């Protein structure tokens, strides 16, 4: 939607609300609903919307967390500006009379808030462009569709929930037909919101689904990913069900992934064609720096519960052609050749995840890293280096590394280390159901 189209829609009363939003550290959309007439009058003249800077210094419960340089009590938790990126402007067909625009986050002097996720990715994209490449990405998000509403799931403490289909529906046409009223509404809604749909399919556990979208430049793909992830939850609420993008909602279930495909292009040509040196160095960078950048791909305590042998989630940093046991699977041929990182879960923040993969790949190109031999066979049963299997291990890898600080800057790394340390510290204080069930009577 163009600015002119929005103005026409507002004048004709077709749109009365504009959601002005940005993505926080956890990958959630944050912002305001602005009266559409006011938005047209002000934003078209360059006025920004303001938001409290604590929005990039919160935990999942919206509690302000100490230790952030950019936002704290000592500085009074002031505002920053939300600058609309009108390239992202679109109508939201599942919300009546509503449009949405995504924003970049800036200080009042116009300087970018560097730890904001979209800015973190933008800087890596600019780095790639200086080397002559345009990064292209695609993400495949899996989720569980559940019969309970979000309110009912909350009342049940998110336990003993009912999958939409009671058996594994991977590629199953009959089973996915049962969920088709909802999934079709999502496909149609996303397409109408300017997010090009490719397909939907059942996944590897009862109630597990996947909807895929066409690949795009890195920032556009992260934008689409975020809008989709928020929108599908809104649509589930409207239709009296719920979904979750937790990496591992239940220890008895398969986890939900976010497989990330990426390639580098020069003009209209894929620079990976023929498994070029660029491709080899890029993939070598992914492998070399995966552990150091783990918290950007697996940001939560729960993220690491997904990495289990024989679970379709990887445990190693092996790479192989069309080998789903490897952390990095190579797919496509010629101009369609790309890397697929199978490490991120559905809980990953796409901006930070893409930025990490891009930073690692670009460092591999700059250093001309040598690609280790392809792995053939079952990587689960190999001695290939393991991806960190707990958040505290990922924190240590980032603390001890040097590449991430060089790529992102000290301010960004310190910001996200504080995030990860906080997540670990909060979890360490909690008494879990696991402990009560084992120890209440018998301990």
C-alpha positions as CSV (number, residue, x, y, z in Angstrom):
1,X,0.0,0.0,0.0
2,X,1.4,3.4,-0.9
3,X,1.0,6.5,1.2
4,X,-1.4,7.9,-1.4
5,X,-3.5,4.7,-1.3
6,X,-3.7,5.0,2.5
7,X,-4.8,8.6,2.3
8,X,-7.6,7.6,-0.1
9,X,-8.7,4.7,2.1
10,X,-8.8,7.0,5.1
11,X,-10.7,9.6,3.3
12,X,-13.3,7.0,2.2
13,X,-13.5,5.7,5.8
14,X,-12.3,2.2,4.7
15,X,-9.4,2.5,7.1
16,X,-9.7,4.2,10.5
17,X,-6.7,2.8,12.4
18,X,-3.0,2.5,11.7
19,X,-0.9,0.2,13.9
20,X,2.5,1.8,14.3
21,X,4.9,-0.9,15.5
22,X,8.4,-2.2,15.9
23,X,9.9,-5.5,17.0
24,X,11.3,-5.9,20.5
25,X,14.1,-8.2,21.7
26,X,11.7,-11.2,22.1
27,X,10.3,-10.7,18.5
28,X,7.0,-9.2,19.6
29,X,5.3,-6.3,17.8
30,X,5.2,-3.3,20.1
31,X,3.6,0.1,19.4
32,X,0.4,2.0,19.2
33,X,-2.9,2.1,17.4
34,X,-3.1,5.6,15.8
35,X,-6.2,7.3,14.5
36,X,-5.8,7.0,10.7
37,X,-6.6,10.7,10.0
38,X,-4.1,11.8,12.6
39,X,-1.5,9.5,11.2
40,X,-1.9,10.8,7.6
41,X,-1.8,14.4,8.9
42,X,1.3,14.0,10.9
43,X,3.4,11.1,9.6
44,X,3.2,12.3,6.0
45,X,4.8,15.6,7.3
46,X,7.7,13.6,8.9
47,X,6.3,13.4,12.5
48,X,7.3,10.2,14.4
49,X,5.4,8.3,17.0
50,X,7.1,8.1,20.4
51,X,7.5,5.1,22.7
52,X,9.1,4.5,26.0
53,X,12.7,3.2,25.6
54,X,12.1,0.5,28.3
55,X,10.5,-1.5,25.5
56,X,14.0,-2.6,24.5
57,X,14.9,-3.4,28.1
58,X,12.1,-5.7,29.3
59,X,11.8,-9.4,29.9
60,X,8.8,-11.5,28.6
61,X,6.7,-10.4,31.6
62,X,7.2,-6.7,30.7
63,X,9.3,-6.1,33.8
64,X,12.1,-3.5,33.5
65,X,15.4,-5.2,33.8
66,X,18.6,-3.6,35.2
67,X,21.9,-3.7,33.4
68,X,20.9,-2.1,30.1
69,X,23.0,0.9,29.1
70,X,20.4,2.5,26.7
71,X,17.4,2.4,29.1
72,X,17.4,2.4,32.9
73,X,15.9,4.0,36.0
74,X,19.0,6.3,36.3
75,X,18.2,7.8,32.9
76,X,14.5,8.0,33.7
77,X,13.3,5.7,31.0
78,X,12.7,8.4,28.4
79,X,11.2,8.0,24.9
80,X,12.6,7.1,21.5
81,X,11.1,7.7,18.1
82,X,9.3,5.2,15.9
83,X,10.1,6.2,12.3
84,X,7.6,4.6,9.9
85,X,9.2,2.7,7.0
86,X,6.4,3.3,4.4
87,X,7.7,0.4,2.3
88,X,6.1,-1.9,5.0
89,X,2.7,-0.1,4.9
90,X,-0.2,-2.5,4.3
91,X,-3.8,-3.2,5.2
92,X,-4.5,-6.0,7.7
93,X,-7.5,-7.8,6.3
94,X,-8.3,-9.8,9.4
95,X,-8.6,-6.6,11.5
96,X,-11.5,-4.3,10.5
97,X,-10.5,-0.9,9.1
98,X,-6.8,-1.4,10.0
99,X,-3.5,-0.8,8.3
100,X,0.0,-1.5,9.7
101,X,3.4,0.1,9.3
102,X,6.7,-1.1,10.7
103,X,9.1,1.3,12.1
104,X,12.8,1.8,12.7
105,X,13.7,3.0,16.2
106,X,15.7,6.2,16.6
107,X,16.8,8.6,19.2
108,X,15.4,12.1,19.1
109,X,18.5,13.3,17.2
110,X,17.8,10.9,14.5
111,X,20.5,8.4,15.3
112,X,19.4,4.7,15.2
113,X,18.9,2.8,18.4
114,X,21.6,0.3,17.5
115,X,20.4,-2.7,19.7
116,X,17.0,-2.6,18.2
117,X,16.6,-5.9,16.2
118,X,15.7,-4.3,12.8
119,X,18.7,-2.0,13.1
120,X,21.0,-5.0,14.0
121,X,19.9,-6.7,10.8
122,X,20.1,-3.5,8.7
123,X,23.7,-3.0,9.6
124,X,24.6,-6.5,8.5
125,X,22.7,-6.1,5.2
126,X,24.6,-2.8,4.6
127,X,27.9,-4.7,5.3
128,X,26.9,-7.3,2.7
129,X,26.1,-4.6,0.2
130,X,29.5,-3.0,0.7
131,X,31.0,-6.3,-0.4
132,X,28.7,-6.3,-3.4
133,X,26.1,-8.8,-2.3
134,X,22.3,-8.6,-1.6
135,X,21.3,-11.1,1.1
136,X,18.2,-13.1,0.3
137,X,16.4,-15.1,3.0
138,X,13.5,-17.4,3.6
139,X,12.2,-18.7,6.9
140,X,10.0,-21.7,7.5
141,X,8.0,-21.4,10.7
142,X,6.4,-24.4,12.4
143,X,3.7,-24.1,15.1
144,X,1.2,-26.1,17.0
145,X,-2.5,-25.6,16.5
146,X,-4.5,-26.3,19.6
147,X,-8.3,-26.5,20.3
148,X,-8.2,-24.5,23.5
149,X,-8.5,-20.7,23.3
150,X,-5.6,-18.7,24.6
151,X,-7.6,-17.9,27.7
152,X,-8.5,-21.6,28.3
153,X,-4.8,-22.6,27.8
154,X,-3.8,-20.0,30.4
155,X,-6.4,-21.3,32.8
156,X,-4.9,-24.8,32.3
157,X,-1.4,-23.5,33.0
158,X,-0.6,-24.5,29.4
159,X,-0.7,-28.2,30.2
160,X,-2.8,-31.1,28.8
161,X,-3.7,-29.1,25.7
162,X,-5.5,-30.7,22.8
163,X,-3.8,-30.7,19.4
164,X,-6.1,-29.9,16.5
165,X,-5.5,-33.4,15.1
166,X,-4.7,-36.3,17.4
167,X,-2.1,-38.0,15.3
168,X,1.0,-37.1,13.3
169,X,-0.1,-35.2,10.1
170,X,3.2,-34.7,8.3
171,X,2.2,-34.2,4.6
172,X,-1.2,-35.8,5.4
173,X,-3.9,-34.4,3.2
174,X,-6.9,-35.8,5.0
175,X,-5.7,-34.7,8.4
176,X,-4.8,-31.2,7.2
177,X,-8.3,-30.9,5.7
178,X,-9.7,-30.9,9.2
179,X,-7.6,-27.8,9.9
180,X,-8.1,-26.3,6.5
181,X,-10.8,-23.7,7.5
182,X,-8.3,-22.0,9.8
183,X,-5.2,-22.6,7.7
184,X,-6.9,-21.4,4.5
185,X,-8.0,-18.2,6.3
186,X,-4.4,-17.6,7.3
187,X,-3.1,-18.2,3.7
188,X,-5.6,-15.8,2.3
189,X,-5.2,-13.2,5.0
190,X,-1.4,-13.2,4.6
191,X,-1.6,-13.0,0.9
192,X,-4.0,-10.0,1.1
193,X,-1.6,-8.4,3.6
194,X,1.2,-8.5,0.9
195,X,3.0,-11.6,2.2
196,X,3.3,-14.0,-0.7
197,X,2.3,-17.5,0.2
198,X,3.9,-20.7,-1.2
199,X,2.2,-23.6,0.6
200,X,1.0,-25.1,3.8
201,X,1.5,-28.6,5.1
202,X,1.1,-30.8,8.2
203,X,4.2,-31.4,10.2
204,X,5.8,-34.1,12.3
205,X,3.5,-34.2,15.4
206,X,-0.2,-34.0,16.2
207,X,-1.5,-30.5,15.5
208,X,1.8,-29.3,14.1
209,X,1.6,-27.1,11.0
210,X,3.8,-25.1,8.7
211,X,2.9,-22.3,6.2
212,X,5.7,-21.1,3.9
213,X,6.2,-17.8,2.1
214,X,8.3,-16.8,-0.8
215,X,11.9,-15.7,-0.1
216,X,12.8,-12.1,-0.2
217,X,15.6,-9.7,0.7
218,X,16.6,-10.1,4.3
219,X,14.8,-7.2,5.9
220,X,11.6,-7.7,4.0
221,X,11.6,-11.4,4.9
222,X,12.1,-10.6,8.6
223,X,9.3,-8.0,8.4
224,X,7.0,-10.6,6.8
225,X,8.0,-13.2,9.4
226,X,7.1,-10.9,12.3
227,X,3.8,-9.7,10.8
228,X,2.8,-13.3,10.1
229,X,3.7,-14.6,13.5
230,X,1.7,-11.8,15.2
231,X,-1.2,-12.1,12.8
232,X,-1.7,-15.8,12.9
233,X,-2.1,-15.5,16.7
234,X,-4.7,-12.8,16.2
235,X,-6.5,-15.0,13.7
236,X,-6.4,-18.0,16.1
237,X,-7.9,-15.8,18.8
238,X,-10.7,-14.8,16.4
239,X,-11.5,-18.4,15.5
240,X,-11.6,-19.7,19.1
241,X,-8.3,-21.7,19.1
242,X,-4.7,-21.1,20.0
243,X,-1.3,-21.7,18.5
244,X,2.2,-21.7,20.0
245,X,5.6,-21.0,18.5
246,X,7.5,-22.3,21.5
247,X,10.6,-24.2,20.4
248,X,9.5,-27.2,22.6
249,X,6.0,-26.8,24.1
250,X,6.1,-30.2,25.8
251,X,9.0,-32.5,26.4
252,X,7.0,-35.4,24.9
253,X,6.4,-33.5,21.6
254,X,8.6,-32.8,18.6
255,X,9.9,-29.2,18.7
256,X,8.9,-26.4,16.3
257,X,11.7,-25.1,14.0
258,X,12.4,-22.0,12.0
259,X,14.5,-23.3,9.2
260,X,16.3,-20.4,7.6
261,X,17.4,-20.4,3.9
262,X,19.9,-17.9,2.7
263,X,22.0,-16.9,-0.3
264,X,23.9,-13.9,-1.6
265,X,23.1,-12.3,-4.9
266,X,25.0,-10.1,-7.3
267,X,22.5,-8.2,-9.4
268,X,20.1,-10.8,-10.6
269,X,22.4,-13.8,-10.2
270,X,22.9,-16.1,-7.2
271,X,26.6,-15.9,-6.2
272,X,26.3,-19.4,-4.7
273,X,25.7,-21.0,-8.2
274,X,28.0,-24.0,-8.8
275,X,28.9,-24.1,-5.1
276,X,31.3,-21.3,-5.7
277,X,34.0,-20.1,-3.4
278,X,31.7,-17.5,-2.0
279,X,29.2,-20.3,-1.1
280,X,31.9,-22.4,0.5
281,X,33.3,-19.5,2.6
282,X,29.8,-18.3,3.6
283,X,28.9,-21.8,4.8
284,X,32.2,-22.2,6.6
285,X,31.4,-19.0,8.5
286,X,28.1,-20.4,9.6
287,X,29.8,-23.5,11.0
288,X,32.7,-21.6,12.6
289,X,30.7,-19.1,14.4
290,X,27.4,-20.9,15.2
291,X,28.2,-21.4,18.8
292,X,29.4,-17.8,19.4
293,X,26.2,-16.5,17.9
294,X,23.9,-19.1,19.5
295,X,21.8,-16.8,21.6
296,X,20.7,-14.9,18.5
297,X,19.4,-18.2,17.0
298,X,18.2,-20.0,20.2
299,X,17.4,-17.1,22.6
300,X,15.4,-18.8,25.4
301,X,15.9,-21.5,28.0
302,X,13.3,-23.6,26.2
303,X,15.1,-23.2,22.8
304,X,17.7,-25.8,23.8
305,X,15.1,-28.4,24.8
306,X,14.4,-28.9,21.1
307,X,17.9,-30.2,20.2
308,X,17.5,-33.9,20.6
309,X,18.8,-36.8,18.6
310,X,16.3,-38.3,16.1
311,X,13.9,-35.4,16.6
312,X,14.4,-33.6,13.2
313,X,16.2,-30.8,15.1
314,X,19.9,-30.8,14.7
315,X,22.5,-31.5,17.4
316,X,25.7,-30.9,15.4
317,X,27.3,-28.3,13.2
318,X,27.7,-30.8,10.3
319,X,26.7,-29.9,6.8
320,X,25.4,-32.1,4.0
321,X,23.4,-32.1,0.8
322,X,19.7,-32.7,1.5
323,X,20.6,-34.3,4.8
324,X,18.1,-33.5,7.5
325,X,20.3,-34.8,10.3
326,X,22.8,-32.0,9.8
327,X,22.7,-28.5,11.3
328,X,23.2,-27.1,7.8
329,X,21.4,-28.7,4.9
330,X,22.3,-27.6,1.3
331,X,19.3,-27.5,-1.0
332,X,18.5,-26.4,-4.5
333,X,20.7,-26.3,-7.6
334,X,22.2,-23.7,-9.8
335,X,20.5,-20.3,-9.3
336,X,18.3,-21.9,-6.6
337,X,21.3,-23.1,-4.5
338,X,21.1,-22.0,-0.8
339,X,22.0,-23.0,2.7
340,X,19.4,-24.1,5.1
341,X,20.2,-23.6,8.8
342,X,18.1,-26.1,10.8
343,X,19.3,-24.7,14.1
344,X,16.8,-21.9,14.9
345,X,13.5,-22.7,16.6
346,X,10.2,-21.1,16.0
347,X,10.9,-18.8,19.0
348,X,13.8,-17.0,17.3
349,X,13.6,-13.3,16.6
350,X,14.0,-13.2,12.8
351,X,15.9,-10.0,12.7
352,X,18.5,-11.2,15.1
353,X,18.6,-14.7,13.7
354,X,19.2,-13.5,10.1
355,X,21.7,-10.9,11.3
356,X,23.7,-13.6,13.1
357,X,23.7,-15.9,10.1
358,X,24.7,-13.1,7.8
359,X,27.4,-11.8,10.1
360,X,28.9,-15.3,10.3
361,X,28.7,-15.9,6.6
362,X,30.3,-12.6,5.7
363,X,33.1,-13.2,8.2
364,X,33.7,-16.5,6.5
365,X,34.0,-14.7,3.1
366,X,36.3,-12.0,4.5
367,X,38.5,-14.6,6.1
368,X,38.3,-17.1,3.2
369,X,37.5,-19.8,5.7
370,X,37.9,-23.3,4.5
371,X,34.8,-25.4,4.4
372,X,35.1,-28.7,6.3
373,X,34.2,-31.9,4.4
374,X,30.6,-32.7,3.8
375,X,29.1,-35.1,6.3
376,X,27.3,-38.2,4.9
377,X,25.2,-40.4,7.1
378,X,23.5,-39.9,10.4
379,X,24.9,-36.8,12.0
380,X,23.1,-37.5,15.3
381,X,25.5,-40.4,15.7
382,X,28.7,-38.6,14.7
383,X,31.5,-36.9,16.5
384,X,31.0,-33.6,14.7
385,X,31.1,-30.5,17.0
386,X,27.9,-30.0,18.9
387,X,25.8,-26.8,19.0
388,X,25.5,-25.5,22.6
389,X,22.9,-27.5,24.4
390,X,22.0,-25.0,27.1
391,X,21.6,-21.3,27.3
392,X,24.4,-20.9,29.8
393,X,26.7,-22.6,27.3
394,X,25.6,-20.2,24.6
395,X,26.2,-17.2,27.0
396,X,29.7,-18.4,27.7
397,X,30.5,-18.9,24.0
398,X,29.4,-15.3,23.3
399,X,31.4,-14.0,26.3
400,X,34.5,-15.7,25.2
401,X,34.3,-14.9,21.5
402,X,35.6,-11.9,19.5
403,X,33.9,-12.1,16.1
404,X,30.5,-11.0,17.3
405,X,31.8,-7.9,19.0
406,X,33.7,-7.0,15.8
407,X,30.6,-7.6,13.7
408,X,27.9,-6.0,15.9
409,X,29.7,-3.7,18.2
410,X,30.2,-3.8,22.0
411,X,26.9,-1.9,22.7
412,X,24.8,-4.5,20.8
413,X,26.6,-7.6,22.3
414,X,26.5,-6.2,25.9
415,X,22.8,-5.5,25.4
416,X,21.9,-9.1,24.3
417,X,24.3,-10.7,26.8
418,X,22.3,-8.8,29.5
419,X,19.1,-10.2,28.0
420,X,20.5,-13.8,28.0
421,X,22.0,-13.6,31.5
422,X,18.6,-12.3,32.8
423,X,16.7,-15.2,31.2
424,X,19.1,-17.7,32.8
425,X,19.0,-16.0,36.2
426,X,15.2,-15.8,36.2
427,X,14.9,-19.5,35.3
428,X,17.4,-20.5,37.9
429,X,15.1,-19.2,40.6
430,X,12.0,-21.1,39.6
431,X,10.8,-24.3,41.2
432,X,9.6,-26.4,38.2
433,X,6.9,-29.1,37.9
434,X,9.7,-31.5,37.2
435,X,11.1,-30.9,40.7
436,X,7.8,-31.1,42.5
437,X,6.8,-34.4,40.8
438,X,10.0,-36.1,41.6
439,X,10.7,-34.7,45.1
440,X,7.4,-33.6,46.8
441,X,6.7,-37.1,48.2
442,X,9.8,-39.2,47.5
443,X,12.6,-36.7,48.0
